[in-house]
Amino acid sequence: MNHEDPDEIDAKRVVQRVLGIQLEHADKYGGVDYRSLDGRIAVEVTRVTAGDRLKSRKAINKSVKKQTRTAPLSMCWVATPPETGVRLDSFVQTVQPALAQLEAAGVHDFDRERDAVEVILHNTGTQHSPIVEPLMVLLNAGAETAAAVPHQEYADDPNHEHRLHYGLVSPYTHQGSDDALARILAELQEKTDNPKKLAESGAEARHLFVWVDGDTDREISRALHGEAPSWVYDDSYGTPSTAPDLDPAITHLWVVHEGTRQGWVWDGESWQGLKDV
């Protein structure tokens, strides 16, 4: 017997609150996730996310939790590791000693593109670099950037331990909500079981609910972070401007960001924005 997953329960509550209806769990032995009490509405829940990024996050968390002592830091640092790659489960143990060496040399930041040039110039004998060794370690570890973060409030706190923090990032190009929708629909093409279950439900209104999250490609998730960033001078954020090209089995499409609780819903005729759901 199939049980409700937490993200399914969360989606059910969103749909119930927005539509003012009650849903019951229907996927007990296979089939669509939820039905309305009168059977007119069926809801199937899915997710668009990047599995490789999730694996990377778990690997780095494993590195953070390791008890292995590394070189102490005089300030906290924030580093951006690669989204995917090898040796991420020892990222902290590899990178922190190199950052401590940079601190000792009076250097408080690292940039992959810039410092790769410095290493090349050193190795070719064009220009001597006294920090080539820690730079090589950071480059080989796949670090993209790193920066020291001074915080005066802890300057005199003997109990504060300066740590290496991290954030997974990926380069992306701002395209707006229409591009995000196109990418979501492309991902949904691979999920053939969703329209199949909705079609087999026999319901009049067949809703596909799509979660996106912090591991979803940023070209998608950025459009669901609310207002356009200050450097974007157009109105391409907000709801999409075009109708989605959906499988005939899907009459309604929900897209909601699990973190920001913002999203869109297509009712078959127009888009509606969702906020704080």
C-alpha positions in Angstrom: 0.0 0.0 0.0 1.4 3.4 -1.0 1.6 6.1 1.7 1.7 9.9 1.2 5.1 11.5 0.9 5.7 14.8 2.7 5.9 16.8 -0.6 2.6 15.2 -1.7 0.9 16.3 1.5 2.3 19.7 1.1 1.0 20.0 -2.4 -2.4 18.7 -1.3 -2.6 21.5 1.2 -1.7 24.1 -1.3 -4.3 23.0 -3.8 -7.0 22.7 -1.1 -6.3 26.2 0.2 -6.2 27.9 -3.2 -9.3 26.1 -4.6 -11.2 25.7 -1.4 -11.8 22.0 -1.9 -11.0 18.8 0.0 -8.8 16.1 -1.5 -8.4 12.5 -0.5 -5.4 10.2 -1.0 -6.1 8.0 -4.1 -2.6 6.5 -4.8 -2.9 3.6 -2.4 -2.2 0.9 -4.9 -1.0 2.9 -7.9 -2.7 5.7 -9.8 -3.2 9.4 -9.4 -2.1 10.9 -6.1 -5.3 12.7 -5.1 -9.0 13.0 -6.0 -11.6 15.5 -4.8 -14.4 14.1 -2.8 -16.8 14.3 -5.7 -14.3 12.7 -8.1 -14.3 15.7 -10.5 -10.7 16.7 -9.8 -7.6 14.6 -9.9 -4.1 15.8 -8.7 -0.8 14.3 -9.5 2.4 15.6 -7.8 5.9 15.6 -9.3 9.1 17.5 -9.0 11.6 19.1 -11.3 15.1 19.1 -9.7 18.7 18.4 -10.5 19.7 15.1 -9.0 23.4 15.6 -9.5 23.3 18.8 -7.5 21.5 17.1 -4.7 24.2 14.4 -4.6 26.8 17.1 -4.5 25.2 18.8 -1.6 25.0 15.5 0.3 28.7 14.8 -0.4 29.8 18.2 0.8 27.6 17.9 3.9 29.4 14.6 4.6 32.7 16.5 4.4 31.4 19.2 6.8 30.5 16.6 9.3 33.8 14.8 9.3 35.7 15.0 12.5 39.1 15.4 10.8 40.8 18.5 12.1 42.0 20.9 9.4 44.2 24.0 9.6 42.5 26.7 11.7 41.3 29.9 10.0 41.6 33.4 11.4 38.3 34.4 9.6 35.3 32.6 8.3 35.2 31.9 4.6 32.5 31.2 2.0 33.5 29.0 -0.9 31.6 27.9 -4.0 32.5 24.3 -5.0 31.5 22.8 -8.3 27.9 21.6 -8.6 29.1 18.2 -9.5 32.5 16.6 -9.4 34.8 14.2 -7.6 36.2 14.4 -4.1 33.4 16.6 -2.8 33.1 14.4 0.3 36.5 15.7 1.3 36.1 19.3 0.0 36.5 21.0 3.4 39.5 18.9 4.4 41.2 19.8 1.1 40.3 23.5 0.8 40.5 24.8 4.3 44.3 24.3 4.7 44.8 26.1 1.4 42.7 29.0 2.6 44.7 29.2 5.8 47.9 29.5 3.6 46.3 32.4 1.7 45.4 34.1 5.0 49.0 33.8 6.1 50.1 35.5 2.9 47.6 38.3 3.4 45.3 37.1 0.6 41.6 36.9 1.5 39.8 35.9 -1.7 40.1 33.4 -4.6 38.7 33.5 -8.1 39.1 30.5 -10.4 39.5 32.3 -13.7 41.8 35.1 -12.3 44.0 32.8 -10.2 44.3 30.1 -12.9 46.1 32.8 -15.0 48.4 33.5 -12.1 49.3 29.8 -11.8 50.0 29.6 -15.6 52.2 32.6 -15.5 54.1 31.1 -12.6 54.5 27.7 -14.2 55.8 29.2 -17.4 58.3 31.4 -15.6 56.7 34.6 -16.7 55.8 35.8 -13.2 56.6 34.5 -9.8 53.7 33.8 -7.4 54.4 33.1 -3.7 50.9 31.6 -3.3 51.0 29.2 -6.2 50.8 26.1 -3.9 47.4 26.9 -2.3 46.1 28.2 -5.6 46.9 24.9 -7.2 45.1 23.0 -4.4 42.0 25.2 -4.8 42.0 24.8 -8.6 42.4 21.0 -8.4 39.6 20.8 -5.8 37.3 22.5 -8.3 36.6 25.6 -6.2 35.0 28.4 -8.2 35.4 31.3 -5.7 36.3 31.8 -2.0 36.2 34.9 0.1 37.0 35.7 3.8 34.0 37.1 5.7 35.1 39.4 8.6 32.5 39.6 11.4 33.5 42.0 14.1 30.8 40.7 16.5 32.8 37.5 17.0 36.2 39.2 17.1 36.7 38.9 20.8 34.7 35.7 21.3 37.1 32.9 22.3 34.3 30.3 21.7 33.7 31.2 18.1 35.3 28.8 15.7 36.0 30.2 12.2 34.6 27.9 9.6 34.5 27.2 5.9 31.0 27.7 4.6 29.9 26.8 1.1 27.2 27.5 -1.4 26.5 25.5 -4.6 26.0 27.8 -7.6 25.9 27.5 -11.3 26.3 30.0 -14.1 23.0 30.9 -15.7 21.5 33.3 -18.1 18.5 35.3 -17.1 15.6 34.6 -19.5 12.5 35.1 -17.4 9.3 33.2 -16.8 8.6 32.1 -20.3 12.0 30.5 -20.6 11.6 28.8 -17.2 8.3 27.4 -18.3 9.8 26.0 -21.5 12.5 24.3 -19.4 9.9 22.8 -17.0 7.8 21.5 -19.9 10.9 19.9 -21.4 11.7 18.2 -18.1 8.0 17.0 -17.9 8.3 15.3 -21.3 10.5 12.7 -19.5 7.9 12.0 -16.9 5.4 10.0 -18.9 3.8 8.4 -15.9 2.2 11.7 -14.8 -0.1 12.3 -17.8 -0.8 8.5 -17.9 -2.1 8.5 -14.3 -4.2 11.6 -14.9 -5.7 10.2 -18.1 -6.6 7.0 -16.3 -8.2 8.9 -13.4 -11.3 9.8 -15.6 -11.6 13.1 -13.8 -13.0 16.1 -15.5 -10.2 18.5 -14.2 -6.7 16.9 -14.2 -4.1 18.9 -12.3 -0.4 18.3 -12.5 1.4 19.9 -9.5 5.1 20.5 -10.0 7.5 21.3 -7.2 10.8 23.1 -7.9 13.4 23.6 -5.2 16.9 24.8 -4.3 18.5 22.1 -6.4 16.4 22.9 -9.5 18.3 24.6 -12.4 18.5 28.3 -11.6 17.1 29.2 -15.1 13.9 27.8 -13.7 14.0 28.5 -10.0 15.2 32.2 -10.4 11.9 33.1 -12.0 10.0 31.9 -8.9 12.0 34.0 -6.4 9.5 36.9 -6.6 10.4 40.3 -8.1 13.0 40.6 -10.8 16.5 41.4 -9.5 17.6 45.1 -9.7 19.8 44.5 -12.7 16.9 43.2 -14.8 15.1 46.1 -16.6 12.2 44.2 -18.1 8.9 42.6 -17.0 9.8 39.0 -17.9 9.4 37.9 -14.3 6.0 37.2 -12.9 3.6 34.7 -14.6 4.5 33.3 -18.1 3.0 35.2 -21.0 2.2 32.1 -23.2 -0.1 29.1 -22.8 1.8 25.9 -21.9 1.9 23.1 -24.5 0.5 20.3 -22.3 -0.3 16.7 -22.8 -4.1 16.4 -23.4 -4.3 14.5 -20.1 -3.3 17.6 -18.2 -5.9 20.4 -17.9 -4.3 22.4 -15.1 -0.6 23.0 -14.3 0.8 24.2 -11.0 4.4 25.2 -10.6 5.5 26.1 -7.0 8.9 26.8 -5.5 9.2 24.7 -2.3 11.4 27.3 -0.6 9.9 30.7 -1.6 6.3 29.4 -1.7 5.7 31.3 -4.9 4.5 30.0 -8.2 2.0 29.9 -11.0 -1.1 28.0 -11.9 -2.6 27.5 -15.4 -6.4 26.9 -15.3 -6.7 26.0 -19.0 -7.3 29.6 -20.0 -4.9 31.9 -18.2 -2.1 32.1 -15.6 -2.5 33.1 -12.0 0.3 34.0 -9.7 0.7 32.3 -6.4 2.4 33.9 -3.3 3.0 32.6 0.2 1.2 29.3 -0.4 
